Amino acid sequence: MKSLFEAIAIAVLITVPLAAFAQSNQPLTRAEVRADLARLEKAGYNPHDWMNYPANIQAAEARVAAEDASKASGYGSSTSGSSQAGQ
C-alpha cells in the first residue's frame, strides 16, 4: 500500500510540471535540454545507470520538483529542531 502511494505521488509530481509545460508552443532548445539534464544529474540522476532507469530519473525529477516548490513557496525547506518557551 505504501509503495502504491509513493508511485501515485511521484506520478503526480511528474505530470503536473509536464502538463504546465505542454501549454507552450515553442520546442525546447538544446541549451534548455542540457540545463534540465544538468539539474537532474545534480539531483542524483545517473544517465549511464540503465538498470535502475525509471526509478532513477523519477526520483531525481521528484527532488527537482520539490526544490522548485520550496523556492516558489518562499518558506524554504523544513528543519527539524526544538524550542522551549516559558520559565
C-alpha positions as a Markdown table, in Angstrom:
| # | Residue | x | y | z |
|---|---|---|---|---|
| 1 | Met | 0.0 | 0.0 | 0.0 |
| 2 | Lys | 2.9 | 2.3 | 0.8 |
| 3 | Ser | 4.6 | 1.7 | -2.5 |
| 4 | Leu | 1.3 | 2.4 | -4.3 |
| 5 | Phe | 1.0 | 5.7 | -2.5 |
| 6 | Glu | 4.6 | 6.6 | -3.4 |
| 7 | Ala | 4.1 | 5.7 | -7.0 |
| 8 | Ile | 1.0 | 7.9 | -7.2 |
| 9 | Ala | 2.8 | 10.8 | -5.5 |
| 10 | Ile | 5.7 | 10.5 | -8.0 |
| 11 | Ala | 3.4 | 10.3 | -10.9 |
| 12 | Val | 1.5 | 13.4 | -9.8 |
| 13 | Leu | 4.8 | 15.3 | -9.2 |
| 14 | Ile | 6.0 | 14.4 | -12.7 |
| 15 | Thr | 2.8 | 15.1 | -14.6 |
| 16 | Val | 1.9 | 18.4 | -13.1 |
| 17 | Pro | 5.1 | 20.2 | -14.5 |
| 18 | Leu | 4.7 | 18.4 | -17.8 |
| 19 | Ala | 1.1 | 19.4 | -18.1 |
| 20 | Ala | 2.0 | 23.0 | -17.4 |
| 21 | Phe | 4.9 | 22.9 | -19.8 |
| 22 | Ala | 2.7 | 21.4 | -22.6 |
| 23 | Gln | 0.9 | 24.7 | -22.9 |
| 24 | Ser | 3.9 | 26.4 | -24.6 |
| 25 | Asn | 4.0 | 26.4 | -28.4 |
| 26 | Gln | 7.8 | 26.5 | -28.8 |
| 27 | Pro | 10.0 | 23.5 | -28.8 |
| 28 | Leu | 12.9 | 23.1 | -26.3 |
| 29 | Thr | 16.2 | 24.5 | -27.3 |
| 30 | Arg | 19.4 | 22.5 | -27.0 |
| 31 | Ala | 20.5 | 24.7 | -24.1 |
| 32 | Glu | 17.3 | 24.1 | -22.2 |
| 33 | Val | 17.6 | 20.3 | -22.6 |
| 34 | Arg | 21.2 | 20.4 | -21.4 |
| 35 | Ala | 20.2 | 22.6 | -18.4 |
| 36 | Asp | 17.4 | 20.2 | -17.5 |
| 37 | Leu | 19.8 | 17.3 | -17.7 |
| 38 | Ala | 22.4 | 19.1 | -15.5 |
| 39 | Arg | 19.7 | 19.8 | -12.9 |
| 40 | Leu | 18.6 | 16.1 | -12.9 |
| 41 | Glu | 22.3 | 15.0 | -12.6 |
| 42 | Lys | 22.8 | 17.4 | -9.7 |
| 43 | Ala | 19.7 | 15.8 | -8.1 |
| 44 | Gly | 21.2 | 12.4 | -8.3 |
| 45 | Tyr | 20.3 | 11.1 | -11.8 |
| 46 | Asn | 22.9 | 9.0 | -13.5 |
| 47 | Pro | 22.2 | 8.7 | -17.2 |
| 48 | His | 24.5 | 5.7 | -17.5 |
| 49 | Asp | 22.6 | 3.6 | -15.0 |
| 50 | Trp | 20.3 | 1.7 | -17.2 |
| 51 | Met | 19.5 | -1.0 | -14.7 |
| 52 | Asn | 17.6 | 1.5 | -12.5 |
| 53 | Tyr | 16.3 | 3.8 | -15.3 |
| 54 | Pro | 12.7 | 4.6 | -14.5 |
| 55 | Ala | 13.1 | 4.8 | -10.7 |
| 56 | Asn | 16.4 | 6.7 | -11.0 |
| 57 | Ile | 15.0 | 9.6 | -13.2 |
| 58 | Gln | 11.7 | 9.7 | -11.4 |
| 59 | Ala | 13.4 | 10.1 | -8.0 |
| 60 | Ala | 15.6 | 12.9 | -9.4 |
| 61 | Glu | 12.6 | 14.6 | -11.0 |
| 62 | Ala | 10.8 | 14.4 | -7.7 |
| 63 | Arg | 13.7 | 16.1 | -6.0 |
| 64 | Val | 13.9 | 18.8 | -8.6 |
| 65 | Ala | 10.1 | 19.4 | -8.3 |
| 66 | Ala | 10.4 | 19.6 | -4.5 |
| 67 | Glu | 13.2 | 22.0 | -4.8 |
| 68 | Asp | 11.2 | 24.2 | -7.2 |
| 69 | Ala | 8.2 | 24.0 | -4.9 |
| 70 | Ser | 10.2 | 25.1 | -1.9 |
| 71 | Lys | 11.6 | 28.0 | -3.9 |
| 72 | Ala | 8.2 | 29.1 | -5.0 |
| 73 | Ser | 6.6 | 28.9 | -1.6 |
| 74 | Gly | 9.2 | 31.3 | -0.1 |
| 75 | Tyr | 9.5 | 29.3 | 3.1 |
| 76 | Gly | 12.4 | 27.0 | 2.2 |
| 77 | Ser | 13.0 | 23.5 | 3.3 |
| 78 | Ser | 11.7 | 22.2 | 6.6 |
| 79 | Thr | 14.0 | 21.9 | 9.6 |
| 80 | Ser | 13.9 | 19.6 | 12.4 |
| 81 | Gly | 14.6 | 21.1 | 15.8 |
| 82 | Ser | 13.1 | 22.0 | 19.1 |
| 83 | Ser | 12.5 | 25.1 | 21.1 |
| 84 | Gln | 11.4 | 25.9 | 24.6 |
| 85 | Ala | 9.3 | 28.7 | 25.9 |
| 86 | Gly | 8.4 | 29.7 | 29.4 |
| 87 | Gln | 10.4 | 29.9 | 32.6 |
